[in-house]
Amino acid sequence: YGLVGSEMCIRDRFYSNYNSEEEMLLAKLITLRARGEGMNCWIAIGEVMRNRVVSDMFPDSLYDVIYQNAGKAELAEIEPPEEIVNVAKMVLSGKLSVLANEKAVFFLDIRDMEETDESSEEETDEETVSEEEKEEEHSWESYPWFTTINGYVFYSL
């Protein structure tokens, strides 16, 4: 790859050897979040999770990153299709990519944005939601838009 020194360390950490449990956990998260969104979206969500592992903003393990996004009980019940398991394996190994951006660490389901907009329109008493709560809800949206794939918007650092 023509990488030297610290670049090699980052690359090694980025594509480190993930075990089959981690691959399955990522496949379960992809299934939970984007089963009906198509392969490009599955790949992109997998990339975001992998990117988070090497980002200083998130935990250093795939388990911890994924469990920030979904509960253990939620994921325990999911049986991902073989196609999504294969996508997870290939994303973690670096063989599959659609974002090709190691700084893409956020994604949002557009439907969640629409629900938030509708619920805020229904809110009649503006003082019931503190400014701090509003800021927490949307603070990551201050990051630059990277791309949209099907029903998901991806943001980078």
Salt bridges, closest charged atoms under 4 A:
GLU37 OE2 - ARG111 NH2 3.01
GLU47 OE1 - ARG50 NH2 4.00
ASP60 OD1 - ARG13 NH2 3.04
ASP109 OD2 - ARG111 NH2 2.89
GLU126 OE1 - LYS134 NZ 3.33
GLU131 OE2 - LYS134 NZ 3.72
GLU137 OE1 - HIS138 NE2 3.37
GLU141 OE1 - HIS138 ND1 2.91
